Amino acid sequence: MVNWIIDTCQPFTVTETPKFKVMIRSVGYTGKIVKGDVITDQVTQRLIISERDLLSLLERTCTTVAISFDGWISTNNLSMFAINSR
């Protein structure tokens, strides 16, 4: 579910909406539907792991890091920041 929320740029609270609950229940799911705060925690944990892995990779492989700024906005209105390394 977290992957779907991220891939489709849904708000983390989408799981709390009545229509989402009806959709999930209609396929026979009877378990607990997690709320936005749980989704936030799961995404935060993934971010921490990804940052740790990225820093480890950069320490092992990079000799130069170039930081570039670009001015675009994603479909969910988030500004982007890119780091290029070689």
C-alpha positions in Angstrom: 0.0 0.0 0.0 2.8 2.4 0.8 4.3 1.8 -2.7 1.0 2.6 -4.3 0.5 5.8 -2.2 4.0 7.0 -3.2 3.8 5.9 -6.9 0.5 7.6 -7.4 1.3 10.7 -5.3 -1.6 10.2 -2.9 -1.8 11.9 0.4 -0.8 9.7 3.3 -4.3 10.1 4.7 -5.9 8.6 1.6 -6.4 5.4 3.7 -8.7 7.3 6.0 -11.2 8.3 3.4 -14.6 6.4 3.2 -14.2 5.6 -0.5 -10.8 4.1 0.0 -12.1 1.9 2.8 -15.1 0.8 0.7 -12.6 -0.1 -2.2 -10.4 -2.1 0.1 -13.3 -3.9 1.8 -14.9 -4.7 -1.5 -12.0 -7.0 -2.4 -12.5 -8.9 0.8 -9.8 -7.4 3.1 -11.0 -7.6 6.7 -7.8 -6.5 8.5 -7.1 -3.1 10.0 -6.6 -0.3 7.5 -3.7 1.8 8.7 -4.0 5.6 9.0 -1.8 8.4 7.7 0.4 8.5 10.7 1.4 4.9 10.3 2.1 5.5 6.6 4.2 8.5 7.5 6.2 6.4 10.0 6.8 3.7 7.3 7.9 6.2 4.7 10.2 7.9 7.3 11.8 4.5 8.1 12.4 3.8 4.4 13.9 7.3 4.0 16.3 6.7 6.9 17.5 3.4 5.4 17.8 4.9 1.9 19.8 7.9 3.2 22.1 5.6 5.1 22.6 3.3 2.1 23.2 6.3 -0.2 25.8 7.9 2.2 27.6 4.5 2.4 27.6 4.1 -1.4 28.9 7.7 -1.8 31.7 7.2 0.8 32.8 4.0 -1.0 32.6 5.1 -4.6 32.7 8.8 -5.1 35.6 11.1 -5.4 33.7 14.1 -6.6 30.2 15.4 -5.8 28.6 18.1 -7.8 25.4 19.7 -6.5 23.1 21.1 -9.1 19.9 23.0 -8.6 17.0 22.9 -11.0 13.6 24.6 -10.9 10.9 22.0 -11.4 8.0 20.9 -9.3 6.7 17.4 -9.2 3.0 16.4 -9.8 2.4 16.6 -6.0 3.8 20.1 -5.9 7.1 19.2 -4.3 10.3 21.0 -5.3 13.1 18.8 -6.6 16.8 18.9 -5.5 19.3 16.8 -7.4 22.8 15.5 -6.4 25.0 14.2 -9.1 28.1 12.2 -8.4 30.9 10.7 -10.4 
